[in-house]
Structure formats: structure tokens, C-alpha cells
Amino acid sequence: MGGDGDDVIIGRDGRDFLMGGGERDLIFGSAGQDVLEGGPGNDTLAGGSETDVLRGGAGDDTMFGGSGMDVCNGQEGDDDFAASDCEARPNVP
């Protein structure tokens, strides 16, 4: 879990729940079905090699699905979905 500042969070093999903090966070999934949550800042989320769920949170976020069939929820803000394997769901809580 991220703190109040800018964070870099990297998942490990297996199923991870990775959550950013209050600023600009870089969150990377790994092998395993991961859940990545950006939080209130302008975050970058990148899924790993399996099916992942990416939630941007408040802020202007960028999401890269990775090699699995991923679900990306933009939530609040102006979000970018940068992978063709990311099933984009903007503004879904």
C-alpha cells in the first residue's frame, strides 16, 4: 500500500492487491491475477501476465492491461487506456 507521496509499487508472483496512496503512483502487477488501485492521484497502472483488474480512482490515470484479458475501470478523472487487451470501463465505481 502506498503512502502520502509518490510511490512505486511492484507485485510479486501470485495474487496481489496493490493500492496506491495520495499522489502520483506507479503500480505494476506481476504473475498472478492482481487487483491494482490507483487512489486519488494521477497514477500509472500496469497489469501483469494474467487477468488483472485495474481501477484508476480519482485523478487522471493511465492503464496498461498487460498480456492477460484485463478489466480497466477509469473511475473519476480523465483516464487513458493504453492496451488493446484492456476491457475499458470508464467511470465505473
mmCIF file as gemmi writes it, N, C-alpha and C atoms, coordinates in Angstrom:
data_model
loop_
_atom_site.group_PDB
_atom_site.id
_atom_site.type_symbol
_atom_site.label_atom_id
_atom_site.label_alt_id
_atom_site.label_comp_id
_atom_site.label_asym_id
_atom_site.label_entity_id
_atom_site.label_seq_id
_atom_site.pdbx_PDB_ins_code
_atom_site.Cartn_x
_atom_site.Cartn_y
_atom_site.Cartn_z
_atom_site.occupancy
_atom_site.B_iso_or_equiv
_atom_site.pdbx_formal_charge
_atom_site.auth_seq_id
_atom_site.auth_asym_id
_atom_site.pdbx_PDB_model_num
ATOM 1 N N . MET Axp A 1 ? 0.846 -1.179 0 1 0 ? 1 A 1
ATOM 2 C CA . MET Axp A 1 ? 0 0 0 1 0 ? 1 A 1
ATOM 3 C C . MET Axp A 1 ? 0.891 1.242 0 1 0 ? 1 A 1
ATOM 4 N N . GLY Axp A 2 ? 0.504 2.202 -0.826 1 0 ? 2 A 1
ATOM 5 C CA . GLY Axp A 2 ? 1.281 3.425 -0.934 1 0 ? 2 A 1
ATOM 6 C C . GLY Axp A 2 ? 1.029 4.389 0.204 1 0 ? 2 A 1
ATOM 7 N N . GLY Axp A 3 ? 1.93 5.344 0.339 1 0 ? 3 A 1
ATOM 8 C CA . GLY Axp A 3 ? 1.812 6.367 1.368 1 0 ? 3 A 1
ATOM 9 C C . GLY Axp A 3 ? 1.292 7.677 0.798 1 0 ? 3 A 1
ATOM 10 N N . ASP Axp A 4 ? 1.582 8.767 1.494 1 0 ? 4 A 1
ATOM 11 C CA . ASP Axp A 4 ? 1.083 10.079 1.096 1 0 ? 4 A 1
ATOM 12 C C . ASP Axp A 4 ? 1.796 10.657 -0.126 1 0 ? 4 A 1
ATOM 13 N N . GLY Axp A 5 ? 3.034 10.258 -0.381 1 0 ? 5 A 1
ATOM 14 C CA . GLY Axp A 5 ? 3.797 10.808 -1.501 1 0 ? 5 A 1
ATOM 15 C C . GLY Axp A 5 ? 3.705 9.946 -2.745 1 0 ? 5 A 1
ATOM 16 N N . ASP Axp A 6 ? 4.615 10.195 -3.694 1 0 ? 6 A 1
ATOM 17 C CA . ASP Axp A 6 ? 4.699 9.392 -4.915 1 0 ? 6 A 1
ATOM 18 C C . ASP Axp A 6 ? 5.293 8.035 -4.559 1 0 ? 6 A 1
ATOM 19 N N . ASP Axp A 7 ? 4.68 6.962 -5.074 1 0 ? 7 A 1
ATOM 20 C CA . ASP Axp A 7 ? 5.123 5.61 -4.735 1 0 ? 7 A 1
ATOM 21 C C . ASP Axp A 7 ? 5.353 4.781 -5.985 1 0 ? 7 A 1
ATOM 22 N N . VAL Axp A 8 ? 6.25 3.795 -5.868 1 0 ? 8 A 1
ATOM 23 C CA . VAL Axp A 8 ? 6.411 2.744 -6.863 1 0 ? 8 A 1
ATOM 24 C C . VAL Axp A 8 ? 6.093 1.439 -6.149 1 0 ? 8 A 1
ATOM 25 N N . ILE Axp A 9 ? 5.07 0.734 -6.644 1 0 ? 9 A 1
ATOM 26 C CA . ILE Axp A 9 ? 4.614 -0.496 -6.002 1 0 ? 9 A 1
ATOM 27 C C . ILE Axp A 9 ? 4.684 -1.607 -7.041 1 0 ? 9 A 1
ATOM 28 N N . ILE Axp A 10 ? 5.369 -2.699 -6.701 1 0 ? 10 A 1
ATOM 29 C CA . ILE Axp A 10 ? 5.565 -3.808 -7.633 1 0 ? 10 A 1
ATOM 30 C C . ILE Axp A 10 ? 5.049 -5.083 -6.987 1 0 ? 10 A 1
ATOM 31 N N . GLY Axp A 11 ? 4.149 -5.774 -7.689 1 0 ? 11 A 1
ATOM 32 C CA . GLY Axp A 11 ? 3.6 -7.026 -7.182 1 0 ? 11 A 1
ATOM 33 C C . GLY Axp A 11 ? 4.596 -8.164 -7.29 1 0 ? 11 A 1
ATOM 34 N N . ARG Axp A 12 ? 4.267 -9.26 -6.637 1 0 ? 12 A 1
ATOM 35 C CA . ARG Axp A 12 ? 5.087 -10.46 -6.681 1 0 ? 12 A 1
ATOM 36 C C . ARG Axp A 12 ? 4.295 -11.546 -7.385 1 0 ? 12 A 1
ATOM 37 N N . ASP Axp A 13 ? 4.917 -12.691 -7.605 1 0 ? 13 A 1
ATOM 38 C CA . ASP Axp A 13 ? 4.196 -13.819 -8.182 1 0 ? 13 A 1
ATOM 39 C C . ASP Axp A 13 ? 3.036 -14.187 -7.271 1 0 ? 13 A 1
ATOM 40 N N . GLY Axp A 14 ? 1.926 -14.575 -7.849 1 0 ? 14 A 1
ATOM 41 C CA . GLY Axp A 14 ? 0.735 -14.895 -7.074 1 0 ? 14 A 1
ATOM 42 C C . GLY Axp A 14 ? -0.264 -13.76 -7.144 1 0 ? 14 A 1
ATOM 43 N N . ARG Axp A 15 ? -1.349 -13.911 -6.435 1 0 ? 15 A 1
ATOM 44 C CA . ARG Axp A 15 ? -2.444 -12.936 -6.446 1 0 ? 15 A 1
ATOM 45 C C . ARG Axp A 15 ? -2.123 -11.807 -5.477 1 0 ? 15 A 1
ATOM 46 N N . ASP Axp A 16 ? -2.117 -10.574 -5.989 1 0 ? 16 A 1
ATOM 47 C CA . ASP Axp A 16 ? -1.784 -9.41 -5.166 1 0 ? 16 A 1
ATOM 48 C C . ASP Axp A 16 ? -2.9 -8.375 -5.219 1 0 ? 16 A 1
ATOM 49 N N . PHE Axp A 17 ? -3.051 -7.632 -4.116 1 0 ? 17 A 1
ATOM 50 C CA . PHE Axp A 17 ? -3.896 -6.44 -4.081 1 0 ? 17 A 1
ATOM 51 C C . PHE Axp A 17 ? -2.958 -5.278 -3.824 1 0 ? 17 A 1
ATOM 52 N N . LEU Axp A 18 ? -2.788 -4.406 -4.825 1 0 ? 18 A 1
ATOM 53 C CA . LEU Axp A 18 ? -1.821 -3.316 -4.754 1 0 ? 18 A 1
ATOM 54 C C . LEU Axp A 18 ? -2.57 -1.999 -4.8 1 0 ? 18 A 1
ATOM 55 N N . MET Axp A 19 ? -2.373 -1.154 -3.792 1 0 ? 19 A 1
ATOM 56 C CA . MET Axp A 19 ? -3.111 0.102 -3.709 1 0 ? 19 A 1
ATOM 57 C C . MET Axp A 19 ? -2.149 1.265 -3.54 1 0 ? 19 A 1
ATOM 58 N N . GLY Axp A 20 ? -2.349 2.29 -4.377 1 0 ? 20 A 1
ATOM 59 C CA . GLY Axp A 20 ? -1.539 3.494 -4.294 1 0 ? 20 A 1
ATOM 60 C C . GLY Axp A 20 ? -1.994 4.406 -3.174 1 0 ? 20 A 1
ATOM 61 N N . GLY Axp A 21 ? -1.24 5.468 -2.977 1 0 ? 21 A 1
ATOM 62 C CA . GLY Axp A 21 ? -1.555 6.451 -1.943 1 0 ? 21 A 1
ATOM 63 C C . GLY Axp A 21 ? -2.14 7.715 -2.539 1 0 ? 21 A 1
ATOM 64 N N . GLY Axp A 22 ? -1.752 8.857 -1.961 1 0 ? 22 A 1
ATOM 65 C CA . GLY Axp A 22 ? -2.396 10.114 -2.297 1 0 ? 22 A 1
ATOM 66 C C . GLY Axp A 22 ? -1.806 10.902 -3.445 1 0 ? 22 A 1
ATOM 67 N N . GLU Axp A 23 ? -0.689 10.519 -3.99 1 0 ? 23 A 1
ATOM 68 C CA . GLU Axp A 23 ? -0.054 11.309 -5.054 1 0 ? 23 A 1
ATOM 69 C C . GLU Axp A 23 ? 0.047 10.495 -6.335 1 0 ? 23 A 1
ATOM 70 N N . ARG Axp A 24 ? 1.095 10.752 -7.117 1 0 ? 24 A 1
ATOM 71 C CA . ARG Axp A 24 ? 1.325 10.028 -8.378 1 0 ? 24 A 1
ATOM 72 C C . ARG Axp A 24 ? 2.036 8.722 -8.082 1 0 ? 24 A 1
ATOM 73 N N . ASP Axp A 25 ? 1.356 7.634 -8.353 1 0 ? 25 A 1
ATOM 74 C CA . ASP Axp A 25 ? 1.917 6.32 -8.063 1 0 ? 25 A 1
ATOM 75 C C . ASP Axp A 25 ? 2.131 5.526 -9.345 1 0 ? 25 A 1
ATOM 76 N N . LEU Axp A 26 ? 3.173 4.703 -9.343 1 0 ? 26 A 1
ATOM 77 C CA . LEU Axp A 26 ? 3.425 3.726 -10.397 1 0 ? 26 A 1
ATOM 78 C C . LEU Axp A 26 ? 3.174 2.362 -9.78 1 0 ? 26 A 1
ATOM 79 N N . ILE Axp A 27 ? 2.213 1.617 -10.332 1 0 ? 27 A 1
ATOM 80 C CA . ILE Axp A 27 ? 1.838 0.331 -9.752 1 0 ? 27 A 1
ATOM 81 C C . ILE Axp A 27 ? 1.946 -0.729 -10.84 1 0 ? 27 A 1
ATOM 82 N N . PHE Axp A 28 ? 2.729 -1.779 -10.566 1 0 ? 28 A 1
ATOM 83 C CA . PHE Axp A 28 ? 2.991 -2.832 -11.54 1 0 ? 28 A 1
ATOM 84 C C . PHE Axp A 28 ? 2.55 -4.177 -10.987 1 0 ? 28 A 1
ATOM 85 N N . GLY Axp A 29 ? 1.669 -4.864 -11.715 1 0 ? 29 A 1
ATOM 86 C CA . GLY Axp A 29 ? 1.32 -6.232 -11.369 1 0 ? 29 A 1
ATOM 87 C C . GLY Axp A 29 ? 2.412 -7.171 -11.854 1 0 ? 29 A 1
ATOM 88 N N . SER Axp A 30 ? 2.327 -8.425 -11.45 1 0 ? 30 A 1
ATOM 89 C CA . SER Axp A 30 ? 3.297 -9.426 -11.871 1 0 ? 30 A 1
ATOM 90 C C . SER Axp A 30 ? 2.525 -10.672 -12.273 1 0 ? 30 A 1
ATOM 91 N N . ALA Axp A 31 ? 3.161 -11.834 -12.205 1 0 ? 31 A 1
ATOM 92 C CA . ALA Axp A 31 ? 2.462 -13.082 -12.493 1 0 ? 31 A 1
ATOM 93 C C . ALA Axp A 31 ? 1.392 -13.297 -11.429 1 0 ? 31 A 1
ATOM 94 N N . GLY Axp A 32 ? 0.225 -13.713 -11.835 1 0 ? 32 A 1
ATOM 95 C CA . GLY Axp A 32 ? -0.894 -13.898 -10.919 1 0 ? 32 A 1
ATOM 96 C C . GLY Axp A 32 ? -2.019 -12.943 -11.256 1 0 ? 32 A 1
ATOM 97 N N . GLN Axp A 33 ? -3.194 -13.246 -10.77 1 0 ? 33 A 1
ATOM 98 C CA . GLN Axp A 33 ? -4.364 -12.397 -11.002 1 0 ? 33 A 1
ATOM 99 C C . GLN Axp A 33 ? -4.368 -11.298 -9.957 1 0 ? 33 A 1
ATOM 100 N N . ASP Axp A 34 ? -4.05 -10.089 -10.375 1 0 ? 34 A 1
ATOM 101 C CA . ASP Axp A 34 ? -3.851 -8.977 -9.453 1 0 ? 34 A 1
ATOM 102 C C . ASP Axp A 34 ? -4.978 -7.956 -9.54 1 0 ? 34 A 1
ATOM 103 N N . VAL Axp A 35 ? -5.149 -7.222 -8.444 1 0 ? 35 A 1
ATOM 104 C CA . VAL Axp A 35 ? -6.026 -6.056 -8.408 1 0 ? 35 A 1
ATOM 105 C C . VAL Axp A 35 ? -5.136 -4.861 -8.108 1 0 ? 35 A 1
ATOM 106 N N . LEU Axp A 36 ? -5.168 -3.852 -8.981 1 0 ? 36 A 1
ATOM 107 C CA . LEU Axp A 36 ? -4.375 -2.639 -8.813 1 0 ? 36 A 1
ATOM 108 C C . LEU Axp A 36 ? -5.32 -1.46 -8.661 1 0 ? 36 A 1
ATOM 109 N N . GLU Axp A 37 ? -5.155 -0.679 -7.6 1 0 ? 37 A 1
ATOM 110 C CA . GLU Axp A 37 ? -5.982 0.506 -7.365 1 0 ? 37 A 1
ATOM 111 C C . GLU Axp A 37 ? -5.079 1.72 -7.242 1 0 ? 37 A 1
ATOM 112 N N . GLY Axp A 38 ? -5.372 2.738 -8.055 1 0 ? 38 A 1
ATOM 113 C CA . GLY Axp A 38 ? -4.514 3.909 -8.099 1 0 ? 38 A 1
ATOM 114 C C . GLY Axp A 38 ? -4.657 4.865 -6.935 1 0 ? 38 A 1
ATOM 115 N N . GLY Axp A 39 ? -5.858 5.12 -6.47 1 0 ? 39 A 1
ATOM 116 C CA . GLY Axp A 39 ? -6.056 6.119 -5.429 1 0 ? 39 A 1
ATOM 117 C C . GLY Axp A 39 ? -6.343 7.486 -6.024 1 0 ? 39 A 1
ATOM 118 N N . PRO Axp A 40 ? -6.237 8.554 -5.214 1 0 ? 40 A 1
ATOM 119 C CA . PRO Axp A 40 ? -6.68 9.875 -5.646 1 0 ? 40 A 1
ATOM 120 C C . PRO Axp A 40 ? -5.724 10.642 -6.567 1 0 ? 40 A 1
ATOM 121 N N . GLY Axp A 41 ? -4.508 10.23 -6.754 1 0 ? 41 A 1
ATOM 122 C CA . GLY Axp A 41 ? -3.566 10.98 -7.588 1 0 ? 41 A 1
ATOM 123 C C . GLY Axp A 41 ? -3.634 10.588 -9.054 1 0 ? 41 A 1
ATOM 124 N N . ASN Axp A 42 ? -2.735 11.176 -9.855 1 0 ? 42 A 1
ATOM 125 C CA . ASN Axp A 42 ? -2.597 10.825 -11.274 1 0 ? 42 A 1
ATOM 126 C C . ASN Axp A 42 ? -1.637 9.65 -11.363 1 0 ? 42 A 1
ATOM 127 N N . ASP Axp A 43 ? -2.172 8.46 -11.569 1 0 ? 43 A 1
ATOM 128 C CA . ASP Axp A 43 ? -1.4 7.233 -11.419 1 0 ? 43 A 1
ATOM 129 C C . ASP Axp A 43 ? -1.192 6.514 -12.742 1 0 ? 43 A 1
ATOM 130 N N . THR Axp A 44 ? -0.169 5.644 -12.766 1 0 ? 44 A 1
ATOM 131 C CA . THR Axp A 44 ? 0.067 4.737 -13.878 1 0 ? 44 A 1
ATOM 132 C C . THR Axp A 44 ? -0.008 3.321 -13.347 1 0 ? 44 A 1
ATOM 133 N N . LEU Axp A 45 ? -0.886 2.503 -13.948 1 0 ? 45 A 1
ATOM 134 C CA . LEU Axp A 45 ? -1.082 1.124 -13.531 1 0 ? 45 A 1
ATOM 135 C C . LEU Axp A 45 ? -0.76 0.209 -14.702 1 0 ? 45 A 1
ATOM 136 N N . ALA Axp A 46 ? -0.029 -0.86 -14.447 1 0 ? 46 A 1
ATOM 137 C CA . ALA Axp A 46 ? 0.326 -1.814 -15.493 1 0 ? 46 A 1
ATOM 138 C C . ALA Axp A 46 ? 0.067 -3.221 -14.983 1 0 ? 46 A 1
ATOM 139 N N . GLY Axp A 47 ? -0.838 -3.925 -15.655 1 0 ? 47 A 1
ATOM 140 C CA . GLY Axp A 47 ? -1.143 -5.299 -15.276 1 0 ? 47 A 1
ATOM 141 C C . GLY Axp A 47 ? 0.006 -6.231 -15.612 1 0 ? 47 A 1
ATOM 142 N N . GLY Axp A 48 ? -0.081 -7.434 -15.092 1 0 ? 48 A 1
ATOM 143 C CA . GLY Axp A 48 ? 0.957 -8.428 -15.322 1 0 ? 48 A 1
ATOM 144 C C . GLY Axp A 48 ? 0.575 -9.424 -16.396 1 0 ? 48 A 1
ATOM 145 N N . SER Axp A 49 ? 1.028 -10.664 -16.216 1 0 ? 49 A 1
ATOM 146 C CA . SER Axp A 49 ? 0.897 -11.668 -17.26 1 0 ? 49 A 1
ATOM 147 C C . SER Axp A 49 ? -0.419 -12.431 -17.234 1 0 ? 49 A 1
ATOM 148 N N . GLU Axp A 50 ? -1.275 -12.211 -16.26 1 0 ? 50 A 1
ATOM 149 C CA . GLU Axp A 50 ? -2.56 -12.9 -16.207 1 0 ? 50 A 1
ATOM 150 C C . GLU Axp A 50 ? -3.693 -11.886 -16.202 1 0 ? 50 A 1
ATOM 151 N N . THR Axp A 51 ? -4.906 -12.366 -15.974 1 0 ? 51 A 1
ATOM 152 C CA . THR Axp A 51 ? -6.075 -11.496 -15.953 1 0 ? 51 A 1
ATOM 153 C C . THR Axp A 51 ? -6.046 -10.628 -14.708 1 0 ? 51 A 1
ATOM 154 N N . ASP Axp A 52 ? -6.082 -9.315 -14.89 1 0 ? 52 A 1
ATOM 155 C CA . ASP Axp A 52 ? -5.993 -8.37 -13.781 1 0 ? 52 A 1
ATOM 156 C C . ASP Axp A 52 ? -7.161 -7.394 -13.814 1 0 ? 52 A 1
ATOM 157 N N . VAL Axp A 53 ? -7.409 -6.768 -12.666 1 0 ? 53 A 1
ATOM 158 C CA . VAL Axp A 53 ? -8.386 -5.688 -12.559 1 0 ? 53 A 1
ATOM 159 C C . VAL Axp A 53 ? -7.618 -4.431 -12.184 1 0 ? 53 A 1
ATOM 160 N N . LEU Axp A 54 ? -7.765 -3.377 -12.981 1 0 ? 54 A 1
ATOM 161 C CA . LEU Axp A 54 ? -7.096 -2.104 -12.73 1 0 ? 54 A 1
ATOM 162 C C . LEU Axp A 54 ? -8.159 -1.048 -12.488 1 0 ? 54 A 1
ATOM 163 N N . ARG Axp A 55 ? -8.062 -0.352 -11.357 1 0 ? 55 A 1
ATOM 164 C CA . ARG Axp A 55 ? -9.002 0.715 -11.012 1 0 ? 55 A 1
ATOM 165 C C . ARG Axp A 55 ? -8.213 2 -10.825 1 0 ? 55 A 1
ATOM 166 N N . GLY Axp A 56 ? -8.527 2.993 -11.643 1 0 ? 56 A 1
ATOM 167 C CA . GLY Axp A 56 ? -7.757 4.229 -11.604 1 0 ? 56 A 1
ATOM 168 C C . GLY Axp A 56 ? -7.978 5.069 -10.367 1 0 ? 56 A 1
ATOM 169 N N . GLY Axp A 57 ? -9.206 5.175 -9.899 1 0 ? 57 A 1
ATOM 170 C CA . GLY Axp A 57 ? -9.513 6.073 -8.786 1 0 ? 57 A 1
ATOM 171 C C . GLY Axp A 57 ? -9.628 7.506 -9.278 1 0 ? 57 A 1
ATOM 172 N N . ALA Axp A 58 ? -9.709 8.434 -8.342 1 0 ? 58 A 1
ATOM 173 C CA . ALA Axp A 58 ? -9.777 9.855 -8.696 1 0 ? 58 A 1
ATOM 174 C C . ALA Axp A 58 ? -8.441 10.277 -9.304 1 0 ? 58 A 1
ATOM 175 N N . GLY Axp A 59 ? -8.472 11.212 -10.202 1 0 ? 59 A 1
ATOM 176 C CA . GLY Axp A 59 ? -7.251 11.673 -10.854 1 0 ? 59 A 1
ATOM 177 C C . GLY Axp A 59 ? -7.22 11.231 -12.302 1 0 ? 59 A 1
ATOM 178 N N . ASP Axp A 60 ? -6.227 11.716 -13.026 1 0 ? 60 A 1
ATOM 179 C CA . ASP Axp A 60 ? -6.047 11.388 -14.44 1 0 ? 60 A 1
ATOM 180 C C . ASP Axp A 60 ? -5.051 10.244 -14.53 1 0 ? 60 A 1
ATOM 181 N N . ASP Axp A 61 ? -5.538 9.06 -14.828 1 0 ? 61 A 1
ATOM 182 C CA . ASP Axp A 61 ? -4.725 7.852 -14.744 1 0 ? 61 A 1
ATOM 183 C C . ASP Axp A 61 ? -4.458 7.257 -16.12 1 0 ? 61 A 1
ATOM 184 N N . THR Axp A 62 ? -3.366 6.489 -16.205 1 0 ? 62 A 1
ATOM 185 C CA . THR Axp A 62 ? -3.024 5.741 -17.407 1 0 ? 62 A 1
ATOM 186 C C . THR Axp A 62 ? -2.935 4.277 -17.032 1 0 ? 62 A 1
ATOM 187 N N . MET Axp A 63 ? -3.61 3.423 -17.826 1 0 ? 63 A 1
ATOM 188 C CA . MET Axp A 63 ? -3.64 1.999 -17.523 1 0 ? 63 A 1
ATOM 189 C C . MET Axp A 63 ? -3.187 1.174 -18.715 1 0 ? 63 A 1
ATOM 190 N N . PHE Axp A 64 ? -2.266 0.25 -18.45 1 0 ? 64 A 1
ATOM 191 C CA . PHE Axp A 64 ? -1.768 -0.711 -19.428 1 0 ? 64 A 1
ATOM 192 C C . PHE Axp A 64 ? -2.226 -2.084 -18.961 1 0 ? 64 A 1
ATOM 193 N N . GLY Axp A 65 ? -2.995 -2.778 -19.781 1 0 ? 65 A 1
ATOM 194 C CA . GLY Axp A 65 ? -3.562 -4.048 -19.356 1 0 ? 65 A 1
ATOM 195 C C . GLY Axp A 65 ? -2.554 -5.149 -19.106 1 0 ? 65 A 1
ATOM 196 N N . GLY Axp A 66 ? -1.55 -5.294 -19.917 1 0 ? 66 A 1
ATOM 197 C CA . GLY Axp A 66 ? -0.645 -6.429 -19.798 1 0 ? 66 A 1
ATOM 198 C C . GLY Axp A 66 ? -1.063 -7.532 -20.754 1 0 ? 66 A 1
ATOM 199 N N . SER Axp A 67 ? -0.53 -8.73 -20.567 1 0 ? 67 A 1
ATOM 200 C CA . SER Axp A 67 ? -0.756 -9.797 -21.539 1 0 ? 67 A 1
ATOM 201 C C . SER Axp A 67 ? -2.019 -10.606 -21.288 1 0 ? 67 A 1
ATOM 202 N N . GLY Axp A 68 ? -2.662 -10.485 -20.141 1 0 ? 68 A 1
ATOM 203 C CA . GLY Axp A 68 ? -3.916 -11.196 -19.888 1 0 ? 68 A 1
ATOM 204 C C . GLY Axp A 68 ? -5.105 -10.391 -20.371 1 0 ? 68 A 1
ATOM 205 N N . MET Axp A 69 ? -6.307 -10.957 -20.254 1 0 ? 69 A 1
ATOM 206 C CA . MET Axp A 69 ? -7.534 -10.224 -20.589 1 0 ? 69 A 1
ATOM 207 C C . MET Axp A 69 ? -7.936 -9.445 -19.35 1 0 ? 69 A 1
ATOM 208 N N . ASP Axp A 70 ? -7.656 -8.164 -19.332 1 0 ? 70 A 1
ATOM 209 C CA . ASP Axp A 70 ? -7.781 -7.34 -18.14 1 0 ? 70 A 1
ATOM 210 C C . ASP Axp A 70 ? -9.005 -6.433 -18.202 1 0 ? 70 A 1
ATOM 211 N N . VAL Axp A 71 ? -9.488 -6.043 -17.031 1 0 ? 71 A 1
ATOM 212 C CA . VAL Axp A 71 ? -10.588 -5.094 -16.915 1 0 ? 71 A 1
ATOM 213 C C . VAL Axp A 71 ? -10.029 -3.818 -16.306 1 0 ? 71 A 1
ATOM 214 N N . CYS Axp A 72 ? -10.237 -2.691 -16.982 1 0 ? 72 A 1
ATOM 215 C CA . CYS Axp A 72 ? -9.746 -1.401 -16.502 1 0 ? 72 A 1
ATOM 216 C C . CYS Axp A 72 ? -10.932 -0.493 -16.205 1 0 ? 72 A 1
ATOM 217 N N . ASN Axp A 73 ? -11.057 -0.078 -14.961 1 0 ? 73 A 1
ATOM 218 C CA . ASN Axp A 73 ? -12.117 0.84 -14.535 1 0 ? 73 A 1
ATOM 219 C C . ASN Axp A 73 ? -11.503 2.214 -14.341 1 0 ? 73 A 1
ATOM 220 N N . GLY Axp A 74 ? -11.927 3.169 -15.167 1 0 ? 74 A 1
ATOM 221 C CA . GLY Axp A 74 ? -11.35 4.5 -15.087 1 0 ? 74 A 1
ATOM 222 C C . GLY Axp A 74 ? -11.721 5.247 -13.827 1 0 ? 74 A 1
ATOM 223 N N . GLN Axp A 75 ? -12.958 5.16 -13.412 1 0 ? 75 A 1
ATOM 224 C CA . GLN Axp A 75 ? -13.49 5.901 -12.282 1 0 ? 75 A 1
ATOM 225 C C . GLN Axp A 75 ? -13.37 7.394 -12.542 1 0 ? 75 A 1
ATOM 226 N N . GLU Axp A 76 ? -13.108 8.207 -11.548 1 0 ? 76 A 1
ATOM 227 C CA . GLU Axp A 76 ? -13.103 9.666 -11.712 1 0 ? 76 A 1
ATOM 228 C C . GLU Axp A 76 ? -11.85 10.139 -12.443 1 0 ? 76 A 1
ATOM 229 N N . GLY Axp A 77 ? -11.96 11.243 -13.158 1 0 ? 77 A 1
ATOM 230 C CA . GLY Axp A 77 ? -10.805 11.834 -13.827 1 0 ? 77 A 1
ATOM 231 C C . GLY Axp A 77 ? -10.796 11.542 -15.314 1 0 ? 77 A 1
ATOM 232 N N . ASP Axp A 78 ? -9.774 12.061 -15.993 1 0 ? 78 A 1
ATOM 233 C CA . ASP Axp A 78 ? -9.58 11.882 -17.428 1 0 ? 78 A 1
ATOM 234 C C . ASP Axp A 78 ? -8.549 10.786 -17.611 1 0 ? 78 A 1
ATOM 235 N N . ASP Axp A 79 ? -8.999 9.578 -17.92 1 0 ? 79 A 1
ATOM 236 C CA . ASP Axp A 79 ? -8.135 8.408 -17.918 1 0 ? 79 A 1
ATOM 237 C C . ASP Axp A 79 ? -7.798 7.948 -19.327 1 0 ? 79 A 1
ATOM 238 N N . ASP Axp A 80 ? -6.626 7.317 -19.463 1 0 ? 80 A 1
ATOM 239 C CA . ASP Axp A 80 ? -6.188 6.737 -20.726 1 0 ? 80 A 1
ATOM 240 C C . ASP Axp A 80 ? -6.026 5.239 -20.55 1 0 ? 80 A 1
ATOM 241 N N . PHE Axp A 81 ? -6.548 4.485 -21.519 1 0 ? 81 A 1
ATOM 242 C CA . PHE Axp A 81 ? -6.401 3.037 -21.537 1 0 ? 81 A 1
ATOM 243 C C . PHE Axp A 81 ? -5.476 2.716 -22.697 1 0 ? 81 A 1
ATOM 244 N N . ALA Axp A 82 ? -4.28 2.252 -22.396 1 0 ? 82 A 1
ATOM 245 C CA . ALA Axp A 82 ? -3.242 2.181 -23.415 1 0 ? 82 A 1
ATOM 246 C C . ALA Axp A 82 ? -2.97 0.774 -23.934 1 0 ? 82 A 1
ATOM 247 N N . ALA Axp A 83 ? -3.869 -0.178 -23.723 1 0 ? 83 A 1
ATOM 248 C CA . ALA Axp A 83 ? -3.607 -1.532 -24.197 1 0 ? 83 A 1
ATOM 249 C C . ALA Axp A 83 ? -4.843 -2.099 -24.879 1 0 ? 83 A 1
ATOM 250 N N . SER Axp A 84 ? -4.636 -2.792 -25.972 1 0 ? 84 A 1
ATOM 251 C CA . SER Axp A 84 ? -5.762 -3.363 -26.701 1 0 ? 84 A 1
ATOM 252 C C . SER Axp A 84 ? -6.411 -4.508 -25.944 1 0 ? 84 A 1
ATOM 253 N N . ASP Axp A 85 ? -5.708 -5.098 -24.982 1 0 ? 85 A 1
ATOM 254 C CA . ASP Axp A 85 ? -6.285 -6.215 -24.23 1 0 ? 85 A 1
ATOM 255 C C . ASP Axp A 85 ? -6.97 -5.747 -22.953 1 0 ? 85 A 1
ATOM 256 N N . CYS Axp A 86 ? -7.227 -4.477 -22.838 1 0 ? 86 A 1
ATOM 257 C CA . CYS Axp A 86 ? -7.856 -3.909 -21.649 1 0 ? 86 A 1
ATOM 258 C C . CYS Axp A 86 ? -9.312 -3.602 -21.968 1 0 ? 86 A 1
ATOM 259 N N . GLU Axp A 87 ? -10.218 -4.311 -21.322 1 0 ? 87 A 1
ATOM 260 C CA . GLU Axp A 87 ? -11.642 -4.029 -21.493 1 0 ? 87 A 1
ATOM 261 C C . GLU Axp A 87 ? -11.948 -2.769 -20.699 1 0 ? 87 A 1
ATOM 262 N N . ALA Axp A 88 ? -12.027 -1.644 -21.377 1 0 ? 88 A 1
ATOM 263 C CA . ALA Axp A 88 ? -12.177 -0.343 -20.711 1 0 ? 88 A 1
ATOM 264 C C . ALA Axp A 88 ? -13.592 -0.159 -20.186 1 0 ? 88 A 1
ATOM 265 N N . ARG Axp A 89 ? -13.675 0.272 -18.938 1 0 ? 89 A 1
ATOM 266 C CA . ARG Axp A 89 ? -14.947 0.597 -18.308 1 0 ? 89 A 1
ATOM 267 C C . ARG Axp A 89 ? -14.804 1.938 -17.601 1 0 ? 89 A 1
ATOM 268 N N . PRO Axp A 90 ? -14.821 3.031 -18.351 1 0 ? 90 A 1
ATOM 269 C CA . PRO Axp A 90 ? -14.635 4.34 -17.722 1 0 ? 90 A 1
ATOM 270 C C . PRO Axp A 90 ? -15.766 4.682 -16.776 1 0 ? 90 A 1
ATOM 271 N N . ASN Axp A 91 ? -15.404 5.359 -15.701 1 0 ? 91 A 1
ATOM 272 C CA . ASN Axp A 91 ? -16.367 5.886 -14.727 1 0 ? 91 A 1
ATOM 273 C C . ASN Axp A 91 ? -17.24 4.831 -14.082 1 0 ? 91 A 1
ATOM 274 N N . VAL Axp A 92 ? -16.702 3.649 -13.855 1 0 ? 92 A 1
ATOM 275 C CA . VAL Axp A 92 ? -17.418 2.606 -13.126 1 0 ? 92 A 1
ATOM 276 C C . VAL Axp A 92 ? -16.853 2.566 -11.72 1 0 ? 92 A 1
ATOM 277 N N . PRO Axp A 93 ? -17.674 2.723 -10.693 1 0 ? 93 A 1
ATOM 278 C CA . PRO Axp A 93 ? -17.142 2.727 -9.322 1 0 ? 93 A 1
ATOM 279 C C . PRO Axp A 93 ? -16.63 1.368 -8.891 1 0 ? 93 A 1
